[in-house]
Amino acid sequence: MSDRFTLGIEEEFQLMDRQSGDLCSCAEGILDKARPYFGDQVKPEMLQSTLEFVSNVFPDITAARKELHAARSLLSRIVEEEGLALVSAGTHPSASWWDQERTLHDRYIELEEEYQDVGRSILIFGMHVHVAIPDNELAIKIMNQARTWLPHLIALSSNSPFWYGRMTGLKAYRPVVWKRFPRSGIPKIFTSWEHFDGYVQDLIAMQCIDNAKKIWWDIRPHPFFHTVEFRAFDMPATLEDTLALAAISQALVAKLVWLNRHGQEMPTLATDYIEENKWRAMRYGLDAEVLDFAQKRRLGMRDYIGELLDFVDDVVDDLGSRQEMKYVRSLLSDPHGTGADRQIAVYLQNRDIRQVQQFLMEQTMQGIISVPSSGS
């Protein structure tokens, strides 16, 4: 491939007390300790129980694996020294948003003033994946076409079955909380970059937003980075899950770009149809029965994701992500394949939410060797 589909990954970690399993509103202190090592790659979020890590730009998934492993190793040691654990999940099993402290930053003060309890209750944790597309017109086409597979990605990343100490009955409850925000969810179809930019400029002119970063769709053309940004994911259960989702996002973009450049554009599906499958993915995860509106058929989510893997297979070796695709296929054959499935299985053993919290601490560090945060 002549295109370089470089990657960027943003991860929102929970800061959990190692003893109690409660969230800790202490990001400011952790950031002070982490910045000498990470600089601006570590950032606050609206609630101080969240620590965000923003990666460098990766040339490929191999580079992503190396950096994210090292970053998680070091971050975990930094928080351990404060009696905390780094946790990767879309929601905390039992925490309530009204117990969390807000970050005193102009942007978050502004968001709280505008969105009130909708903003204050955003006790959710996600991952964003950026895939580089330098051509704006092509980015709009790819966004339109990639929307069809957002439910697949939500199902694979599903890792938020609990909310306020309740098993919600959904595999991914995070999207329910996020949907309260304006300009969120599945974007409509845009005919061109001019169409998209006109929409953005109208919102800015009418003082609805100050820039396009306040358009929070599940997928969007990033206004500054020249990427297509996938935003629908729960924070995945493990580093392997994170890398697999990033690899699928990259492969999907690469395949769609190749098709478009060879005059084989994929059809764009109406937003209402995608929403039907999104709900099924949120409710049932990999166990969902989903709807192929193009071919007028129903099939299991695992089979549908298998077809997605087949669809992108001819670009995988060029991208160097064969290992990650094999991992996804292994998840499809595992009845406890996603983070949500694993959390629920732990809970159903004796219905003790504290065991789920302990499990999340351990699972986040699966395959990670903690490294010292000092030179000693």
PETA-V857700 format. One line per field, one symbol per residue. psi: psi as a letter, one per 40 degrees, with the letter a starting at -180 (. if undefined). burial: b if it has 9 or more other C-alpha atoms within 8 Angstrom, else e. A space follows every 10 residues. Layout:
psi->???
burial->???
//
This chain:
psi->hdiggiiihh hhiihhhddd eiihgfdddd dddddddebe ehiiadheeh hhhhiihhdi dddddddddd dddddddddd eefiihhhid iideiideei iihgiddddd ddddebdddd efgihihhhh hhhehddddd dddddddded ddddddehfg eihfeiheei dgdddddded iifiahiihh didddddddd dddddefdie ieeehfidii hhedefihhh eehihididd dddddddddd dddddddddd effghiihii dddddddddd dddebeeihi hgddefiiii dddddddddd dedeedddef fddddddddd ddehdfdidd dddddddede fhdddddddd ddddehehhi iieie.
burial->eeeebbbbbb bbbbbbbbee bebbbbbeeb beebbeeeee bbbbbebbbb bbbbbeebbb bebbbebbbe ebbbbbbbbb eebbbbbbbb bbbbbebeeb ebbeeeebbe bbeebbebbb bbbbbbbbbb bbbeebebbb bbbbbbbbeb bbbbbbbbbb bbbbbebbeb bbbbbebbbe beebebbeeb ebbebbeeeb eebbeeeebe ebeeebbbbb bbeeebbbbb bbbbbbbbbe bbbbbbbbbb bbbbbbbebb eeeeeeebbe bebbbbbbbb bbbbbbebbb bbeeeeeebb bbebbbeebe ebeebbbebb beebbebbbe bbeeebbbbb bbbbbbbeee eebebbbbbb bebbbeeeeb eeeeee
//
